[in-house]
Amino acid sequence: MKKLGFTLAEVLITLGVIGVVAAITIPGLISNYRKRQLEEQIKVNYSSIQQTMRFMDEEGLSYEIFKDGSDASMKEWYESFIEKHMKVESVCINTAGCWHKQGVALELNGNKNGWESNIGWGINILTFITAKGAYFDMDGHAPGACTSKFGVDTTTSCLVIYFDANGASKPNRVGKDIHALVWTEKGLVPAGNDRTKEEIDQECLTGSGYFCLQKIIEQGWEIPDQVWRR
């Protein structure tokens, strides 16, 4: 009887083809999985801080406590409000330990623009790490910055809340895992909330990335592929 089987050359060719296909497809699958995972983390953290701020409105706790920027007022604001409604692992007031180390976090285009501090973004700031490992940074801004930099029109000062949805994990870039919300008399909204779709697209897809949360929400909690590849 004639025995049927594969020659060594045929086996090696087949393994080579499988290896090439795996090398092409596996990185893409891993990237897509990480993207989906990060999108869910962004959604969860956004919902968490939104719910917390709604509690604040119901309890009548005012941003005025935080606004003078002193360590004492920030501590009072945190203890009166954040600590009661969010599961926080550690908190820092104008000290390092609750945000990225120096030079790790950057804007989407690679610029530092204030992110080089290991304390966090801003001056006289409150930072904390949640029980799930997300990083939060809260800093007050003058009306001009609220409008020009963060795209929320206001005649009063605002509180900008940055969060890194996956904490210490990469990429640590504004527009990808780091996002900004702005709290004014109108409530808590994503940066870029008062800008046109064209302005949001330009800032997010080709700029610093501060308006990307607004675009992610508009796209059903999907990070734009153009942003993910940057």
BAPA-811369 format. One record per atom (N, C-alpha, C): chain; x, y, z; residue in three letters. Coordinates in steps of 0.2 Angstrom, whole numbers. Each point is the difference from the previous one (the first is absolute). Example, Ala and Ser with C-alpha at 12.3 -4.5 7.8 and 13.67 -1.06 7.14 Angstrom:
# residues 2
{r "A" {66 -28 39} "ala"}
{r "A" {-4 6 0} "ala"}
{r "A" {4 6 0} "ala"}
{r "A" {-2 5 -4} "ser"}
{r "A" {4 6 1} "ser"}
{r "A" {-4 5 3} "ser"}
# end
This chain:
# residues 230
{r "A" {4 -6 0} "met"}
{r "A" {-4 6 0} "met"}
{r "A" {4 6 0} "met"}
{r "A" {-2 5 -4} "lys"}
{r "A" {4 7 0} "lys"}
{r "A" {-2 4 6} "lys"}
{r "A" {5 2 4} "lys"}
{r "A" {-1 4 6} "lys"}
{r "A" {-1 8 -2} "lys"}
{r "A" {-5 3 2} "leu"}
{r "A" {-1 7 -1} "leu"}
{r "A" {3 4 6} "leu"}
{r "A" {2 6 -1} "gly"}
{r "A" {3 5 5} "gly"}
{r "A" {3 6 -3} "gly"}
{r "A" {2 4 4} "phe"}
{r "A" {3 6 -2} "phe"}
{r "A" {8 0 1} "phe"}
{r "A" {3 3 -5} "thr"}
{r "A" {8 0 0} "thr"}
{r "A" {2 5 5} "thr"}
{r "A" {6 0 2} "leu"}
{r "A" {3 5 4} "leu"}
{r "A" {-1 7 -3} "leu"}
{r "A" {1 0 -6} "ala"}
{r "A" {0 7 -4} "ala"}
{r "A" {-7 3 1} "ala"}
{r "A" {-5 -5 -1} "glu"}
{r "A" {-7 3 0} "glu"}
{r "A" {-2 2 7} "glu"}
{r "A" {2 -3 5} "val"}
{r "A" {-1 2 7} "val"}
{r "A" {3 6 2} "val"}
{r "A" {6 1 -2} "leu"}
{r "A" {4 7 1} "leu"}
{r "A" {-3 5 -4} "leu"}
{r "A" {-3 -1 -6} "ile"}
{r "A" {-3 5 -4} "ile"}
{r "A" {-7 2 4} "ile"}
{r "A" {-3 -5 2} "thr"}
{r "A" {-7 2 4} "thr"}
{r "A" {2 4 6} "thr"}
{r "A" {5 -2 4} "leu"}
{r "A" {1 3 6} "leu"}
{r "A" {2 7 -1} "leu"}
{r "A" {4 1 -6} "gly"}
{r "A" {2 7 -2} "gly"}
{r "A" {-6 4 -2} "gly"}
{r "A" {-5 -2 -3} "val"}
{r "A" {-6 3 -2} "val"}
{r "A" {-4 2 6} "val"}
{r "A" {0 -4 5} "ile"}
{r "A" {-4 1 6} "ile"}
{r "A" {4 5 4} "ile"}
{r "A" {6 0 0} "gly"}
{r "A" {4 5 4} "gly"}
{r "A" {-1 7 -3} "gly"}
{r "A" {0 0 -7} "val"}
{r "A" {-1 7 -3} "val"}
{r "A" {-7 3 1} "val"}
{r "A" {-5 -4 0} "val"}
{r "A" {-7 2 1} "val"}
{r "A" {0 2 7} "val"}
{r "A" {3 -4 5} "ala"}
{r "A" {-1 2 7} "ala"}
{r "A" {4 7 1} "ala"}
{r "A" {6 1 -3} "ala"}
{r "A" {3 6 1} "ala"}
{r "A" {-3 6 -2} "ala"}
{r "A" {-5 -1 -6} "ile"}
{r "A" {-4 5 -2} "ile"}
{r "A" {-6 2 4} "ile"}
{r "A" {-3 -5 2} "thr"}
{r "A" {-7 0 3} "thr"}
{r "A" {1 1 8} "thr"}
{r "A" {4 -3 3} "ile"}
{r "A" {0 0 8} "ile"}
{r "A" {2 7 3} "ile"}
{r "A" {4 4 -3} "pro"}
{r "A" {1 7 3} "pro"}
{r "A" {-6 4 -1} "pro"}
{r "A" {-4 -1 -6} "gly"}
{r "A" {-6 4 -1} "gly"}
{r "A" {-5 -2 5} "gly"}
{r "A" {-1 -6 2} "leu"}
{r "A" {-5 -3 5} "leu"}
{r "A" {2 3 7} "leu"}
{r "A" {6 0 1} "ile"}
{r "A" {2 2 7} "ile"}
{r "A" {-1 8 0} "ile"}
{r "A" {1 4 -5} "ser"}
{r "A" {-1 7 0} "ser"}
{r "A" {-7 1 1} "ser"}
{r "A" {-4 -4 -4} "asn"}
{r "A" {-8 1 1} "asn"}
{r "A" {-2 -1 7} "asn"}
{r "A" {2 -6 3} "tyr"}
{r "A" {-2 -1 6} "tyr"}
{r "A" {2 5 5} "tyr"}
{r "A" {6 3 0} "arg"}
{r "A" {2 5 4} "arg"}
{r "A" {-4 6 -1} "arg"}
{r "A" {-2 2 -6} "lys"}
{r "A" {-4 6 -2} "lys"}
{r "A" {-7 -1 4} "lys"}
{r "A" {-3 -6 -1} "arg"}
{r "A" {-7 -1 3} "arg"}
{r "A" {1 0 7} "arg"}
{r "A" {5 -2 3} "gln"}
{r "A" {1 0 7} "gln"}
{r "A" {0 7 3} "gln"}
{r "A" {4 4 -3} "leu"}
{r "A" {1 7 2} "leu"}
{r "A" {-6 4 -1} "leu"}
{r "A" {-4 -1 -6} "glu"}
{r "A" {-6 3 -1} "glu"}
{r "A" {-5 -1 6} "glu"}
{r "A" {0 -7 2} "glu"}
{r "A" {-5 -1 6} "glu"}
{r "A" {3 3 6} "glu"}
{r "A" {6 1 1} "gln"}
{r "A" {3 3 6} "gln"}
{r "A" {-2 8 0} "gln"}
{r "A" {0 3 -6} "ile"}
{r "A" {-1 7 -1} "ile"}
{r "A" {-8 1 2} "ile"}
{r "A" {-4 -4 -2} "lys"}
{r "A" {-7 0 1} "lys"}
{r "A" {-2 -1 7} "lys"}
{r "A" {3 -4 4} "val"}
{r "A" {-1 -2 7} "val"}
{r "A" {2 6 4} "val"}
{r "A" {6 3 -1} "asn"}
{r "A" {3 6 4} "asn"}
{r "A" {-4 6 -2} "asn"}
{r "A" {-2 1 -6} "tyr"}
{r "A" {-4 6 -2} "tyr"}
{r "A" {-7 -1 4} "tyr"}
{r "A" {-3 -6 0} "ser"}
{r "A" {-6 0 4} "ser"}
{r "A" {1 1 7} "ser"}
{r "A" {5 -3 3} "ser"}
{r "A" {1 1 7} "ser"}
{r "A" {1 7 2} "ser"}
{r "A" {4 4 -3} "ile"}
{r "A" {1 7 2} "ile"}
{r "A" {-6 4 -1} "ile"}
{r "A" {-4 -2 -6} "gln"}
{r "A" {-6 4 -1} "gln"}
{r "A" {-5 -1 6} "gln"}
{r "A" {-1 -7 2} "gln"}
{r "A" {-4 -1 5} "gln"}
{r "A" {2 3 7} "gln"}
{r "A" {6 0 1} "thr"}
{r "A" {3 4 6} "thr"}
{r "A" {-2 7 0} "thr"}
{r "A" {1 3 -6} "met"}
{r "A" {-2 8 0} "met"}
{r "A" {-7 1 0} "met"}
{r "A" {-4 -5 -2} "arg"}
{r "A" {-8 1 1} "arg"}
{r "A" {-1 0 7} "arg"}
{r "A" {3 -5 4} "phe"}
{r "A" {-1 0 7} "phe"}
{r "A" {2 7 3} "phe"}
{r "A" {5 3 -2} "met"}
{r "A" {2 6 3} "met"}
{r "A" {-5 6 -1} "met"}
{r "A" {-3 0 -6} "asp"}
{r "A" {-5 5 -2} "asp"}
{r "A" {-6 -1 5} "asp"}
{r "A" {-2 -7 1} "glu"}
{r "A" {-6 -1 4} "glu"}
{r "A" {2 2 8} "glu"}
{r "A" {6 -1 2} "glu"}
{r "A" {2 2 7} "glu"}
{r "A" {1 7 0} "glu"}
{r "A" {1 4 -5} "gly"}
{r "A" {1 7 0} "gly"}
{r "A" {7 2 2} "gly"}
{r "A" {5 -5 -1} "leu"}
{r "A" {7 2 1} "leu"}
{r "A" {3 4 -5} "leu"}
{r "A" {3 5 1} "ser"}
{r "A" {2 5 -5} "ser"}
{r "A" {7 0 -2} "ser"}
{r "A" {1 1 -6} "tyr"}
{r "A" {7 1 -3} "tyr"}
{r "A" {4 5 4} "tyr"}
{r "A" {-4 5 3} "glu"}
{r "A" {3 6 3} "glu"}
{r "A" {5 -3 5} "glu"}
{r "A" {-1 -5 3} "ile"}
{r "A" {5 -3 6} "ile"}
{r "A" {6 -1 -3} "ile"}
{r "A" {0 -3 -7} "phe"}
{r "A" {6 -2 -3} "phe"}
{r "A" {4 5 -3} "phe"}
{r "A" {-4 6 -2} "lys"}
{r "A" {2 4 -5} "lys"}
{r "A" {6 5 2} "lys"}
{r "A" {1 1 7} "asp"}
{r "A" {6 4 2} "asp"}
{r "A" {6 -3 -1} "asp"}
{r "A" {0 -7 -1} "gly"}
{r "A" {6 -3 -1} "gly"}
{r "A" {5 -2 6} "gly"}
{r "A" {-2 2 6} "ser"}
{r "A" {4 -2 5} "ser"}
{r "A" {0 -7 2} "ser"}
{r "A" {5 -3 3} "asp"}
{r "A" {0 -7 2} "asp"}
{r "A" {-6 -1 5} "asp"}
{r "A" {-1 4 5} "ala"}
{r "A" {-5 -1 4} "ala"}
{r "A" {-7 0 -3} "ala"}
{r "A" {-1 4 -5} "ser"}
{r "A" {-7 0 -3} "ser"}
{r "A" {-1 -6 -5} "ser"}
{r "A" {6 -2 -3} "met"}
{r "A" {0 -6 -4} "met"}
{r "A" {-2 -7 5} "met"}
{r "A" {4 0 5} "lys"}
{r "A" {-1 -5 5} "lys"}
{r "A" {-8 0 2} "lys"}
{r "A" {-2 5 2} "glu"}
{r "A" {-7 1 2} "glu"}
{r "A" {-5 -3 -5} "glu"}
{r "A" {1 3 -6} "trp"}
{r "A" {-4 -2 -6} "trp"}
{r "A" {0 -8 -1} "trp"}
{r "A" {6 -2 0} "tyr"}
{r "A" {1 -8 -1} "tyr"}
{r "A" {-4 -4 6} "tyr"}
{r "A" {1 2 6} "glu"}
{r "A" {-3 -3 5} "glu"}
{r "A" {-7 0 1} "glu"}
{r "A" {-2 6 -3} "ser"}
{r "A" {-8 2 1} "ser"}
{r "A" {-3 -4 -6} "ser"}
{r "A" {3 -1 -5} "phe"}
{r "A" {-3 -2 -6} "phe"}
{r "A" {3 -7 -4} "phe"}
{r "A" {6 1 -2} "ile"}
{r "A" {2 -6 -4} "ile"}
{r "A" {1 -6 4} "ile"}
{r "A" {3 1 6} "glu"}
{r "A" {1 -6 4} "glu"}
{r "A" {-7 -4 2} "glu"}
{r "A" {-5 4 0} "lys"}
{r "A" {-7 -3 1} "lys"}
{r "A" {-3 -4 -5} "lys"}
{r "A" {2 1 -6} "his"}
{r "A" {-3 -2 -6} "his"}
{r "A" {4 -4 -5} "his"}
{r "A" {6 0 1} "met"}
{r "A" {5 -4 -4} "met"}
{r "A" {4 -5 4} "met"}
{r "A" {2 -6 -2} "lys"}
{r "A" {4 -4 3} "lys"}
{r "A" {7 2 -2} "lys"}
{r "A" {4 3 5} "val"}
{r "A" {6 3 -2} "val"}
{r "A" {6 -4 4} "val"}
{r "A" {5 -2 -3} "glu"}
{r "A" {5 -4 3} "glu"}
{r "A" {5 5 3} "glu"}
{r "A" {2 6 -3} "ser"}
{r "A" {5 4 3} "ser"}
{r "A" {-2 7 -3} "ser"}
{r "A" {2 5 4} "val"}
{r "A" {-1 7 -2} "val"}
{r "A" {6 5 1} "val"}
{r "A" {1 4 -4} "cys"}
{r "A" {6 5 1} "cys"}
{r "A" {-2 7 -2} "cys"}
{r "A" {2 4 5} "ile"}
{r "A" {-1 8 -1} "ile"}
{r "A" {6 3 -1} "ile"}
{r "A" {1 2 -6} "asn"}
{r "A" {7 4 -2} "asn"}
{r "A" {6 -5 2} "asn"}
{r "A" {-1 -6 -1} "thr"}
{r "A" {6 -4 1} "thr"}
{r "A" {0 -6 -5} "thr"}
{r "A" {6 -3 -1} "ala"}
{r "A" {0 -6 -4} "ala"}
{r "A" {-3 -6 3} "ala"}
{r "A" {-1 -5 -5} "gly"}
{r "A" {-2 -6 3} "gly"}
{r "A" {-7 -3 -3} "gly"}
{r "A" {-4 5 -3} "cys"}
{r "A" {-6 -2 -2} "cys"}
{r "A" {-1 2 -8} "cys"}
{r "A" {5 1 -3} "trp"}
{r "A" {0 1 -7} "trp"}
{r "A" {7 -3 -3} "trp"}
{r "A" {0 1 -7} "his"}
{r "A" {6 -3 -3} "his"}
{r "A" {7 3 2} "his"}
{r "A" {5 -3 -1} "lys"}
{r "A" {7 3 2} "lys"}
{r "A" {1 4 -6} "lys"}
{r "A" {5 5 1} "gln"}
{r "A" {2 5 -4} "gln"}
{r "A" {1 -3 -7} "gln"}
{r "A" {-3 4 -5} "gly"}
{r "A" {2 -2 -7} "gly"}
{r "A" {-4 -6 -3} "gly"}
{r "A" {-4 -3 4} "val"}
{r "A" {-4 -6 -3} "val"}
{r "A" {-6 2 -4} "val"}
{r "A" {-4 5 3} "ala"}
{r "A" {-6 2 -3} "ala"}
{r "A" {1 6 -5} "ala"}
{r "A" {-3 -1 -6} "leu"}
{r "A" {1 5 -5} "leu"}
{r "A" {-6 1 -4} "leu"}
{r "A" {-1 6 -4} "glu"}
{r "A" {-5 1 -4} "glu"}
{r "A" {0 -5 -6} "glu"}
{r "A" {-5 0 -4} "leu"}
{r "A" {-1 -5 -5} "leu"}
{r "A" {6 1 -5} "leu"}
{r "A" {2 7 -1} "asn"}
{r "A" {5 1 -5} "asn"}
{r "A" {7 0 2} "asn"}
{r "A" {0 -2 7} "gly"}
{r "A" {7 -1 3} "gly"}
{r "A" {2 6 4} "gly"}
{r "A" {-3 5 0} "asn"}
{r "A" {2 6 4} "asn"}
{r "A" {-1 -1 7} "asn"}
{r "A" {4 3 4} "lys"}
{r "A" {0 0 7} "lys"}
{r "A" {-5 5 3} "lys"}
{r "A" {0 6 -1} "asn"}
{r "A" {-4 5 2} "asn"}
{r "A" {-3 -1 7} "asn"}
{r "A" {4 -1 4} "gly"}
{r "A" {-2 0 7} "gly"}
{r "A" {0 -7 3} "gly"}
{r "A" {0 -5 -4} "trp"}
{r "A" {0 -7 2} "trp"}
{r "A" {6 -3 3} "trp"}
{r "A" {5 4 0} "glu"}
{r "A" {7 -2 2} "glu"}
{r "A" {1 -1 7} "glu"}
{r "A" {-5 3 4} "ser"}
{r "A" {0 0 7} "ser"}
{r "A" {-2 -7 3} "ser"}
{r "A" {3 -2 5} "asn"}
{r "A" {-1 -7 3} "asn"}
{r "A" {-6 1 5} "asn"}
{r "A" {-2 6 2} "ile"}
{r "A" {-5 1 4} "ile"}
{r "A" {-7 0 -3} "ile"}
{r "A" {0 2 -7} "gly"}
{r "A" {-6 -1 -4} "gly"}
{r "A" {-1 7 -4} "gly"}
{r "A" {-5 1 -3} "trp"}
{r "A" {-1 5 -5} "trp"}
{r "A" {-3 6 4} "trp"}
{r "A" {4 6 0} "gly"}
{r "A" {-3 6 3} "gly"}
{r "A" {4 2 6} "gly"}
{r "A" {-3 5 4} "ile"}
{r "A" {3 3 6} "ile"}
{r "A" {-5 0 5} "ile"}
{r "A" {2 -2 6} "asn"}
{r "A" {-5 -1 6} "asn"}
{r "A" {-5 -5 -2} "asn"}
{r "A" {1 -6 -1} "ile"}
{r "A" {-4 -5 -3} "ile"}
{r "A" {-2 -6 5} "ile"}
{r "A" {-5 -3 -1} "leu"}
{r "A" {-2 -6 4} "leu"}
{r "A" {0 -6 -5} "leu"}
{r "A" {4 -5 2} "thr"}
{r "A" {0 -6 -4} "thr"}
{r "A" {-1 -6 4} "thr"}
{r "A" {-3 -5 -3} "phe"}
{r "A" {-2 -6 4} "phe"}
{r "A" {0 -6 -5} "phe"}
{r "A" {1 -6 3} "ile"}
{r "A" {0 -7 -3} "ile"}
{r "A" {-6 -3 2} "ile"}
{r "A" {-5 -3 -4} "thr"}
{r "A" {-6 -3 2} "thr"}
{r "A" {2 -8 1} "thr"}
{r "A" {-5 -3 3} "ala"}
{r "A" {2 -7 2} "ala"}
{r "A" {1 -4 -6} "ala"}
{r "A" {-3 2 -6} "lys"}
{r "A" {1 -4 -6} "lys"}
{r "A" {7 2 -4} "lys"}
{r "A" {3 5 3} "gly"}
{r "A" {7 1 -3} "gly"}
{r "A" {0 6 -4} "gly"}
{r "A" {-6 4 -1} "ala"}
{r "A" {0 6 -4} "ala"}
{r "A" {3 6 3} "ala"}
{r "A" {3 4 -4} "tyr"}
{r "A" {3 6 3} "tyr"}
{r "A" {-5 6 -1} "tyr"}
{r "A" {0 4 5} "phe"}
{r "A" {-4 7 -1} "phe"}
{r "A" {4 6 2} "phe"}
{r "A" {-1 5 -4} "asp"}
{r "A" {3 6 2} "asp"}
{r "A" {-5 6 -1} "asp"}
{r "A" {0 4 5} "met"}
{r "A" {-5 6 0} "met"}
{r "A" {4 6 1} "met"}
{r "A" {-2 5 -4} "asp"}
{r "A" {4 6 0} "asp"}
{r "A" {-5 6 -3} "asp"}
{r "A" {0 6 4} "gly"}
{r "A" {-4 5 -2} "gly"}
{r "A" {3 4 -6} "gly"}
{r "A" {-4 3 -4} "his"}
{r "A" {2 4 -6} "his"}
{r "A" {-4 7 0} "his"}
{r "A" {3 5 -3} "ala"}
{r "A" {-3 6 -1} "ala"}
{r "A" {-5 -1 -6} "ala"}
{r "A" {-5 5 -1} "pro"}
{r "A" {-4 -1 -5} "pro"}
{r "A" {3 0 -7} "pro"}
{r "A" {5 4 -1} "gly"}
{r "A" {3 0 -7} "gly"}
{r "A" {3 -7 -2} "gly"}
{r "A" {3 -4 5} "ala"}
{r "A" {2 -6 -2} "ala"}
{r "A" {-5 -5 0} "ala"}
{r "A" {-6 0 4} "cys"}
{r "A" {-5 -4 -1} "cys"}
{r "A" {-3 0 -7} "cys"}
{r "A" {0 6 -3} "thr"}
{r "A" {-3 1 -7} "thr"}
{r "A" {5 -1 -5} "thr"}
{r "A" {6 2 0} "ser"}
{r "A" {4 0 -6} "ser"}
{r "A" {4 -7 0} "ser"}
{r "A" {2 -3 6} "lys"}
{r "A" {4 -6 0} "lys"}
{r "A" {-5 -6 1} "lys"}
{r "A" {-5 1 3} "phe"}
{r "A" {-5 -6 2} "phe"}
{r "A" {-6 0 -4} "phe"}
{r "A" {-2 5 -3} "gly"}
{r "A" {-6 0 -5} "gly"}
{r "A" {-6 0 4} "gly"}
{r "A" {0 3 6} "val"}
{r "A" {-7 1 4} "val"}
{r "A" {-1 8 1} "val"}
{r "A" {-5 3 -3} "asp"}
{r "A" {-1 7 1} "asp"}
{r "A" {-3 1 7} "asp"}
{r "A" {4 5 3} "thr"}
{r "A" {-2 2 7} "thr"}
{r "A" {3 7 2} "thr"}
{r "A" {-4 3 4} "thr"}
{r "A" {3 7 2} "thr"}
{r "A" {3 -1 7} "thr"}
{r "A" {0 -6 3} "thr"}
{r "A" {2 -1 7} "thr"}
{r "A" {6 -5 -1} "thr"}
{r "A" {4 -1 6} "ser"}
{r "A" {5 -5 0} "ser"}
{r "A" {-3 -7 -1} "ser"}
{r "A" {4 -5 -1} "cys"}
{r "A" {-3 -6 -1} "cys"}
{r "A" {5 -5 4} "cys"}
{r "A" {-3 -6 1} "leu"}
{r "A" {4 -5 3} "leu"}
{r "A" {1 -5 -6} "leu"}
{r "A" {7 -2 -1} "val"}
{r "A" {1 -5 -5} "val"}
{r "A" {2 -6 3} "val"}
{r "A" {-3 -6 -2} "ile"}
{r "A" {1 -6 3} "ile"}
{r "A" {3 -5 -5} "ile"}
{r "A" {6 -1 1} "tyr"}
{r "A" {4 -5 -5} "tyr"}
{r "A" {-1 -7 3} "tyr"}
{r "A" {0 -5 -4} "phe"}
{r "A" {0 -7 3} "phe"}
{r "A" {4 -4 -5} "phe"}
{r "A" {4 -4 2} "asp"}
{r "A" {3 -6 -4} "asp"}
{r "A" {-3 -6 2} "asp"}
{r "A" {-4 -2 -5} "ala"}
{r "A" {-4 -6 1} "ala"}
{r "A" {3 -6 2} "ala"}
{r "A" {6 -2 -2} "asn"}
{r "A" {4 -6 1} "asn"}
{r "A" {6 2 5} "asn"}
{r "A" {0 5 3} "gly"}
{r "A" {5 2 5} "gly"}
{r "A" {7 -1 -3} "gly"}
{r "A" {4 -4 4} "ala"}
{r "A" {7 0 -2} "ala"}
{r "A" {2 -3 -7} "ala"}
{r "A" {-5 -4 -3} "ser"}
{r "A" {1 -3 -6} "ser"}
{r "A" {1 5 -6} "ser"}
{r "A" {3 -2 -5} "lys"}
{r "A" {1 4 -6} "lys"}
{r "A" {-6 0 -4} "lys"}
{r "A" {-1 5 -4} "pro"}
{r "A" {5 5 -3} "pro"}
{r "A" {1 6 4} "pro"}
{r "A" {-4 2 5} "asn"}
{r "A" {1 6 3} "asn"}
{r "A" {0 6 -4} "asn"}
{r "A" {-5 1 -4} "arg"}
{r "A" {-1 5 -5} "arg"}
{r "A" {-7 3 0} "arg"}
{r "A" {0 7 0} "val"}
{r "A" {-6 4 0} "val"}
{r "A" {-4 -2 -7} "val"}
{r "A" {-6 -2 1} "gly"}
{r "A" {-4 -2 -6} "gly"}
{r "A" {0 -8 -1} "gly"}
{r "A" {4 -3 3} "lys"}
{r "A" {0 -8 0} "lys"}
{r "A" {-3 -2 7} "lys"}
{r "A" {5 0 5} "asp"}
{r "A" {-3 -3 7} "asp"}
{r "A" {-1 6 4} "asp"}
{r "A" {3 6 -1} "ile"}
{r "A" {-1 6 4} "ile"}
{r "A" {-5 5 -3} "ile"}
{r "A" {-5 2 4} "his"}
{r "A" {-5 4 -3} "his"}
{r "A" {-2 6 5} "his"}
{r "A" {-3 5 -3} "ala"}
{r "A" {-2 6 4} "ala"}
{r "A" {-7 1 0} "ala"}
{r "A" {-3 2 6} "leu"}
{r "A" {-6 2 1} "leu"}
{r "A" {0 7 3} "leu"}
{r "A" {-5 4 -1} "val"}
{r "A" {0 7 3} "val"}
{r "A" {-7 1 4} "val"}
{r "A" {1 2 6} "trp"}
{r "A" {-6 2 4} "trp"}
{r "A" {-1 7 1} "trp"}
{r "A" {-5 2 -2} "thr"}
{r "A" {-2 7 0} "thr"}
{r "A" {-7 1 3} "thr"}
{r "A" {-3 6 0} "glu"}
{r "A" {-7 1 2} "glu"}
{r "A" {-5 -5 -4} "glu"}
{r "A" {2 -2 -6} "lys"}
{r "A" {-4 -4 -4} "lys"}
{r "A" {0 -7 1} "lys"}
{r "A" {5 -2 5} "gly"}
{r "A" {1 -7 2} "gly"}
{r "A" {6 -3 -3} "gly"}
{r "A" {1 -6 0} "leu"}
{r "A" {6 -4 -2} "leu"}
{r "A" {-1 -2 -7} "leu"}
{r "A" {5 2 -4} "val"}
{r "A" {-1 -2 -7} "val"}
{r "A" {7 -1 -3} "val"}
{r "A" {1 -4 -5} "pro"}
{r "A" {6 -2 -3} "pro"}
{r "A" {3 7 -3} "pro"}
{r "A" {7 0 0} "ala"}
{r "A" {3 6 -4} "ala"}
{r "A" {-2 0 -7} "ala"}
{r "A" {-1 6 -3} "gly"}
{r "A" {-2 0 -7} "gly"}
{r "A" {-8 0 0} "gly"}
{r "A" {-4 0 5} "asn"}
{r "A" {-7 -1 0} "asn"}
{r "A" {-3 6 -4} "asn"}
{r "A" {3 6 0} "asp"}
{r "A" {-4 6 -3} "asp"}
{r "A" {3 1 -7} "asp"}
{r "A" {4 -4 -3} "arg"}
{r "A" {3 1 -6} "arg"}
{r "A" {-4 -4 -5} "arg"}
{r "A" {1 2 -7} "thr"}
{r "A" {-3 -4 -5} "thr"}
{r "A" {3 -7 -2} "thr"}
{r "A" {-3 -4 -3} "lys"}
{r "A" {3 -6 -2} "lys"}
{r "A" {6 0 -4} "lys"}
{r "A" {1 5 -4} "glu"}
{r "A" {6 2 -4} "glu"}
{r "A" {5 2 5} "glu"}
{r "A" {-1 4 5} "glu"}
{r "A" {5 2 4} "glu"}
{r "A" {2 -6 5} "glu"}
{r "A" {-4 -4 2} "ile"}
{r "A" {1 -6 4} "ile"}
{r "A" {5 -5 -4} "ile"}
{r "A" {-2 -1 -6} "asp"}
{r "A" {4 -4 -4} "asp"}
{r "A" {7 2 -1} "asp"}
{r "A" {1 7 -2} "gln"}
{r "A" {6 2 -1} "gln"}
{r "A" {5 0 6} "gln"}
{r "A" {-3 2 6} "glu"}
{r "A" {4 0 6} "glu"}
{r "A" {2 -8 2} "glu"}
{r "A" {-5 -4 0} "cys"}
{r "A" {1 -7 2} "cys"}
{r "A" {4 -4 -5} "cys"}
{r "A" {-1 0 -6} "leu"}
{r "A" {3 -4 -5} "leu"}
{r "A" {7 3 -2} "leu"}
{r "A" {1 6 0} "thr"}
{r "A" {7 3 -2} "thr"}
{r "A" {3 4 5} "thr"}
{r "A" {-3 2 6} "gly"}
{r "A" {2 4 5} "gly"}
{r "A" {3 -3 6} "gly"}
{r "A" {-2 3 6} "ser"}
{r "A" {3 -2 6} "ser"}
{r "A" {-4 -6 3} "ser"}
{r "A" {-6 -1 -2} "gly"}
{r "A" {-4 -5 3} "gly"}
{r "A" {-5 1 5} "gly"}
{r "A" {-1 7 2} "tyr"}
{r "A" {-4 1 6} "tyr"}
{r "A" {-8 -1 -2} "tyr"}
{r "A" {-2 1 -6} "phe"}
{r "A" {-7 -1 -2} "phe"}
{r "A" {-2 -7 -2} "phe"}
{r "A" {5 -5 1} "cys"}
{r "A" {-1 -7 -2} "cys"}
{r "A" {-6 -3 4} "cys"}
{r "A" {-1 1 6} "leu"}
{r "A" {-5 -3 4} "leu"}
{r "A" {-7 2 -3} "leu"}
{r "A" {-1 6 -2} "gln"}
{r "A" {-6 2 -3} "gln"}
{r "A" {-1 -4 -6} "gln"}
{r "A" {5 -1 -4} "lys"}
{r "A" {-1 -4 -7} "lys"}
{r "A" {-1 -7 2} "lys"}
{r "A" {4 -3 5} "ile"}
{r "A" {-1 -7 2} "ile"}
{r "A" {-8 -1 2} "ile"}
{r "A" {-2 5 4} "ile"}
{r "A" {-7 -1 2} "ile"}
{r "A" {-5 0 -6} "ile"}
{r "A" {1 5 -5} "glu"}
{r "A" {-4 1 -6} "glu"}
{r "A" {0 -7 -4} "glu"}
{r "A" {6 -3 0} "gln"}
{r "A" {1 -6 -4} "gln"}
{r "A" {-2 -7 4} "gln"}
{r "A" {-4 1 5} "gly"}
{r "A" {-3 -6 4} "gly"}
{r "A" {6 -3 4} "gly"}
{r "A" {4 4 3} "trp"}
{r "A" {6 -2 4} "trp"}
{r "A" {5 -4 -4} "trp"}
{r "A" {1 2 -6} "glu"}
{r "A" {6 -3 -4} "glu"}
{r "A" {5 5 -1} "glu"}
{r "A" {6 -2 2} "ile"}
{r "A" {6 5 -2} "ile"}
{r "A" {1 0 -7} "ile"}
{r "A" {1 6 -3} "pro"}
{r "A" {1 0 -8} "pro"}
{r "A" {6 -4 -2} "pro"}
{r "A" {0 -3 -5} "asp"}
{r "A" {6 -4 -2} "asp"}
{r "A" {6 5 -2} "asp"}
{r "A" {-2 6 -2} "gln"}
{r "A" {5 4 -1} "gln"}
{r "A" {4 2 6} "gln"}
{r "A" {-4 1 6} "val"}
{r "A" {3 1 6} "val"}
{r "A" {4 -6 3} "val"}
{r "A" {-3 -6 -1} "trp"}
{r "A" {4 -6 3} "trp"}
{r "A" {6 -1 -4} "trp"}
{r "A" {1 2 -6} "arg"}
{r "A" {6 -2 -4} "arg"}
{r "A" {5 6 1} "arg"}
{r "A" {-2 5 3} "arg"}
{r "A" {5 6 1} "arg"}
{r "A" {5 -2 6} "arg"}
# end
